[in-house]
Amino acid sequence: MSRARKIWDGWVQFNKDVAAFQGRLWMALVYFLVLGPIALLVRISGNPMLPPYDHPTKPTEGLAGAPVLGDSFSHERKAAEPTLEDARRQGA
């Protein structure tokens, strides 16, 4: 293998390493500068994916004095009345 070929292969490997680092750097920047503030805004404004919910327990103090309304954001599901049609839809 010629000396020029060894230099070229080294240069290509160096560029691959730089590109791998640069990709990780860009993804970290996107994570902290884009997704972080969005998550913070959603956290402050409430969870938009769930309807408003009045938790039955009294608020307690959480981190930095923020109110904590309970252990979960889940809602209790009201059981539907079992009917013959529902049983048939479940399949055989």
C-alpha positions in Angstrom: 0.0 0.0 0.0 1.4 3.4 -1.0 2.1 6.1 1.5 -0.6 8.4 -0.1 -3.2 5.6 0.3 -2.3 5.3 4.0 -2.6 9.0 4.5 -6.0 9.0 2.6 -7.4 6.1 4.7 -6.3 7.9 7.9 -8.0 11.1 6.7 -11.2 9.2 5.9 -11.2 7.5 9.4 -10.6 10.9 11.0 -13.6 12.4 9.2 -15.8 9.5 10.2 -14.9 10.1 13.9 -15.5 13.8 13.6 -18.9 13.2 11.9 -19.9 10.8 14.7 -19.0 13.3 17.3 -20.7 16.1 15.5 -23.9 14.1 15.1 -24.0 13.4 18.9 -23.3 17.1 19.6 -26.2 18.2 17.4 -28.6 15.7 18.9 -27.6 16.8 22.4 -28.2 20.5 21.5 -31.6 19.7 20.0 -32.5 17.8 23.1 -31.5 20.5 25.6 -32.4 23.6 23.6 -35.6 22.4 21.9 -37.2 19.5 23.7 -36.2 20.7 27.2 -38.0 24.0 27.0 -41.1 22.4 25.4 -41.2 19.8 28.1 -40.9 22.5 30.7 -43.7 24.5 29.2 -46.0 21.5 29.1 -45.1 20.6 32.7 -45.9 24.2 33.8 -49.1 24.6 31.8 -50.4 21.1 32.7 -50.8 17.9 30.7 -52.7 18.8 27.5 -53.3 15.1 26.7 -55.6 14.6 29.6 -58.9 16.4 30.4 -59.0 18.5 33.5 -59.3 16.4 36.6 -60.2 17.3 40.2 -58.3 14.9 42.4 -60.2 13.9 45.5 -57.2 14.4 47.9 -56.0 17.6 49.3 -52.9 19.1 47.6 -49.6 18.5 49.4 -46.3 20.2 48.9 -43.8 18.8 46.5 -40.5 20.0 45.2 -39.9 23.7 45.7 -43.3 24.1 47.3 -45.2 23.1 44.2 -48.6 21.5 44.9 -48.9 17.8 44.3 -52.4 16.7 43.6 -52.0 13.0 44.1 -50.1 9.9 43.0 -51.4 9.6 39.5 -53.1 11.4 36.7 -55.2 8.4 35.7 -58.9 8.6 35.8 -61.2 5.9 37.2 -63.1 4.2 34.5 -66.8 3.6 34.9 -67.7 0.0 34.1 -70.1 -0.4 31.3 -73.2 -2.5 31.7 -72.5 -5.9 30.3 -74.9 -6.7 27.4 -75.3 -9.7 25.1 -74.3 -7.6 22.1 -70.9 -6.7 23.9 -70.3 -10.4 24.6 -70.9 -11.2 20.9 -68.5 -8.5 19.7 -65.7 -10.1 21.7 -65.5 -13.0 19.3 -65.8 -16.6 19.6 
